[in-house]
Amino acid sequence: MEKEQKADIVSTYQSKDGDTGSTEVQVALLTERIKQLTNHMAANRHDFHSQRGLLRLVGRRRRLLNYLSREDVGRYNKLIKRLGLRK
């Protein structure tokens, strides 16, 4: 992911200036990386090292979303709607 793209995602999902570590920002960044790796895996089906990395990212995102749903259901619902998850 390029620097400009990452900065754009952070600015879109941050709750205040300088917010780079909130759950929403982390999930949005992970979602973008997962999309990129999914495209890579479609072209390179036998790249098992990237497949393992993809599964780790999906698990990390799932844990963050579980945390957010426990802490604040409204923020959770808003985030999954904005990211287009859980169709």
C-alpha positions in Angstrom: 0.0 0.0 0.0 1.4 3.4 -0.9 1.9 6.2 1.5 -0.7 8.5 0.0 -3.3 5.7 -0.1 -2.7 4.9 3.5 -2.9 8.6 4.6 -6.2 8.9 2.7 -7.7 5.9 4.5 -6.5 7.2 7.9 -8.0 10.6 7.2 -11.3 9.1 6.1 -11.8 6.9 9.2 -10.1 8.9 12.0 -12.3 10.3 14.7 -10.0 13.3 15.5 -6.8 14.8 14.1 -3.8 12.6 14.7 -5.9 9.5 15.3 -4.1 6.6 13.6 -4.6 3.8 16.1 -8.4 3.7 16.7 -10.2 0.5 15.9 -11.9 2.0 12.9 -8.7 3.1 11.3 -7.0 -0.3 12.0 -9.9 -2.2 10.5 -10.0 0.0 7.4 -6.3 -0.4 6.8 -6.6 -4.2 7.2 -9.5 -4.3 4.9 -7.5 -2.6 2.1 -4.6 -4.9 2.6 -7.0 -7.9 2.5 -8.4 -6.7 -0.8 -5.0 -6.4 -2.3 -3.9 -9.8 -1.1 -7.2 -11.3 -2.3 -6.4 -10.0 -5.8 -2.9 -11.3 -5.6 -4.2 -14.8 -4.6 -6.6 -14.9 -7.5 -3.6 -14.5 -9.9 -1.2 -16.7 -7.9 -3.2 -19.6 -6.5 -0.1 -21.6 -5.3 1.4 -18.8 -3.2 0.9 -20.4 0.1 3.1 -17.9 2.1 0.8 -15.1 1.0 -2.2 -17.2 1.7 -1.0 -17.6 5.3 -0.5 -13.9 5.6 -3.9 -13.3 4.3 -5.5 -15.6 6.8 -3.6 -13.8 9.6 -4.9 -10.4 8.5 -8.5 -11.7 8.3 -8.2 -13.1 11.8 -6.7 -9.9 13.2 -9.6 -7.9 11.5 -12.1 -10.3 12.9 -10.7 -9.9 16.5 -10.8 -6.1 16.2 -14.4 -6.2 14.9 -15.4 -8.5 17.8 -13.8 -6.0 20.2 -15.6 -3.1 18.6 -19.0 -4.9 18.7 -18.6 -5.7 22.4 -17.6 -2.1 23.3 -19.8 0.0 21.0 -22.4 -1.6 18.7 -23.3 1.7 17.0 -19.7 2.3 15.9 -19.4 -1.3 14.8 -22.6 -1.1 12.7 -21.5 2.2 11.2 -18.0 0.8 10.3 -19.2 -2.4 8.6 -21.7 -0.4 6.6 -19.0 2.0 5.5 -16.6 -0.7 4.6 -19.2 -2.9 2.9 -18.6 -5.9 5.1 -21.1 -8.5 6.3 -23.4 -8.3 3.3 
